[in-house]
Each structure stands twice: as structure tokens, then as C-alpha cells.
């Protein structure tokens, strides 16, 4: 049995969990729930990943693997699920990277407010990170909607998890403004069983 070093609130963890659901591998993985931050790294996270980050997948027949993109690619190959189709591979990988960039920037905004003393927080830093989020959303809205409307792949799962995190932690910033097509797509995609069952909690 594999173990996933896990925290429900992480959008990167959610991407892996949604992939487990979409590929029929939920029963093959035990969730190892941890409380971890960049300032206080959980022992289980550090043991599985020298960077101390989650998610990390502990395998009984090989070394632990980490980074959500690596884990999702592994799970897709393990199930032969076709979430990285060869004929659209570079587009899928680029869209996944765009979604991961949204996650990266929005998690940094969260950390700035939660982990740094108020007197040390930088509004300019927060604004710069949020500008990355908006730039990525603009790109998806203008360039990627036809892809999102196509057959399920990892790019779609990643975008869904990124938008879910924006709702979870930054709903007041209203990412939907100016992104009507993306908002409509997400309203439907968020109802998938894999998304409903992996909704984040504190």
C-alpha cells in the first residue's frame, strides 16, 4: 500500500487526490495527514521529501516521489489512464504548469498573511503575486478554453484545483471578474465526483 503525505488545504495535494479518483486508484493509497508549513515542517514530510514539501508519495517498492506533477504523471502511467495524451502532451503540460503557477502564487499570498507578522507583511509582494494569478487566468480565458472543453486531461484537473483554491482562500478577491468563460467552465467542472470528494478543509 502506498502512502500520500497529505494536507487537505493544499491545492497541490488536491490535484493528486483528484487524480487518484479519476484513475480509480483511491483504494491503493493511504492518506498520511500532516500539519506542515514552510516554518514548521512536519517530520513525515521531511522524511519523504528533502525539501519538506507536500505532497509526497511513499511507495513500498521504490523511493518516495514528490512534486505534484511527478506524482500525477506516475499515477497516470500506473493506471494507463491517458491524462497526458501524446498528441496533446506539450499543451497539457503547459496548461498544468500554468495552473501550478496560480497555485504557487496564491499559496504565497496565503503564507504572507498567515505566517508573517503583520508589521513584516508586504502589500507590494502580495500585489505582485496576485498579478501573476490574474495574468495566468487571463491567459486561460483567452487561449485555453477550447482545450478545457475537450477530453479530460491533467491540464483540466490542475486548473480545477487551482480555481478551487482561489475560492477556498481568496474568495474575496473575486477571480471570476473578467473571466466569464472560465467561471462557467469551473461551475460545471467543480461538480465532478473527483472534485466534490477532494474539497479542501482547514
N, C-alpha and C positions, 0 to 999 in steps of 0.2 A: 504493500500500500504506500502510495506517495503521500507526502505532507506538503501543504501550502502554508508558508509563513504569511500571515493574513491579518488585515485590519479592515473592517467593513467600510470605513470612511474613505479609504484610498481609492482614487479613480483607476490607478494602475492595477491594483488588486481586483477591482470590479471587472476590468477588462479580461483578466484571466478567468475569473469566475463565470462571466458570461460566456466565454469560450468553452469552458467545461460543460455548461448547459447546452450550448449549440452543437457540440460534438459528442454528446452522450457519454461524458466521462466523469460526471459528478461523483458517482459511487467509487471511483478509483482513487479519490483524493480525500484525505482527512484535512480539515482546516485547523491550523495551529494559530489560535487568536493571540495577538500580542498588542501591547501598548508601546509605541515607539515614536520618537521624534528625532530630528537631527541633533538635538541637545541631549537627549536621554535615549540611547539606542538599546532596544531590547536584546537580551543575551541571545535569544533564539535567532533574531535577525542577523546579529553579528556572526554567529556560528555558521549560518548558511550562506552569508554573503559578506565578503571582507569589507564592502562599502557600508554595511549595516542597513541597507535599504530593503524595503519590501516592494513587491512580492519576491519570494524565493521559493523554488520548488525542490524539495528534498526527495531524492529518488533512491529506492533500495538497491538498484543495480548500477549506480553510477554517481558521480559527484553532483551536488546540488547545482541547479542552474538558476540564474537570476536575470533581472530586467524583464519587464512585461513582454517586450517584443520577442525576446528569446524564448520565453516560456510559451507564449501563444503559438509561435512557429513550431515549437516542439510538440505541443498538444495537437495542432493541426496535422502534422506529419504522422503522429502516433495513431490518429483516428482516420487518416486519409480522407479528411473532411472537405478539402478543396477551398479553404478560406483564403488561400494565396494562389489563385489560379494563374498558371504560367502565362496565358495570353494577356493578362492584365497585371502582371506581377509588379511592374515598376509604378503603375498608378496606385495599386493597393498599398504598396509600401510607402509611397509619398503621402497618401491620404492618412495612413496610420501615423506617420511621423508628424503630420500637421496636427492631428488630434492629440498626440502625445505632447506636442508643444503647448497646446492650450492647457493641458493638464499641468505641465511643468510651471507655466507662468501663473496659473490661478492657484496652485498649491503654494507658490512663493508668496502670493498676496495673503493667503490664509496664514502662513507662518509669520509674516510680518506683524499681523495683528494679534496673533495668539502667543508667540514665543518671545518677542522683543518687548522690553519695557516701553511704555507709551512715549517717554521722553527720547527714546532712541529710534523710534519709527520714522521712516522717510516717506512722506507723501509723494515725492518725486519718483522714488523707487516703485511704489505701488502703481503710480500712473504709467510708468514705463512698462511694467509687467502687464497691466491691463490693456495697454495699447497693442501688445503682442497678441493678446486674446482676440481683440476686435479685428486686428489685421488678418488673423487666421480665419475668423468667422466670415469676414468679407470675402476672402478667397474661396471658401467653401460655397458661399452663397452665389458667387458669380461664375465659378469654374467647375464645381464638383457635383451639382445637383443631379445631373443625368447619371453620374456614377452611383450616387446614393440611391437612386431609384431602380438600379439594376439588381442582379442576383446578389444574395448575401455574401459578403466577404469581410475580411478583418478590418478594412478601412471603415466600413459601416459600423461595426461593433465598437471600434475605438472612438469614432465621432459620437456615437450614442452615449458612451460612458463619459466622455469629456463634457457633453452638454448636461448630463445628469449631475456632474459635479458642480457645474456653474449654478444649477438650480439649488443644489444642496448647500453650498457655502456662500454663494454670491448672488442670490436671487434678487436682491435689492438693486443690483446693477443693470438688470433687465437686458440680458444679452439678446433677447428676441427683437428688440427695437432695430429696425433696418434689415432684419434677416427673416422676412416673412416666409420665404420658401423653406428655409432650414427649420424654422419653428414648426411649420406644418408637417414636414417630414418627421421631425422628432416626436410630435404628438402621436403619430402612428407607431413609430419605431419603439417608443418607450413602453408600448403595450405588449411587446413580445414577452413570452414567458421568461426568457433569459434575463431580460431587464427587470421585470417585476420581481423575480426571485432574488436579484442581487442588489436591490435598492439599498443605498448606504444608510447607516445609522451611526450615531455618535458613540 
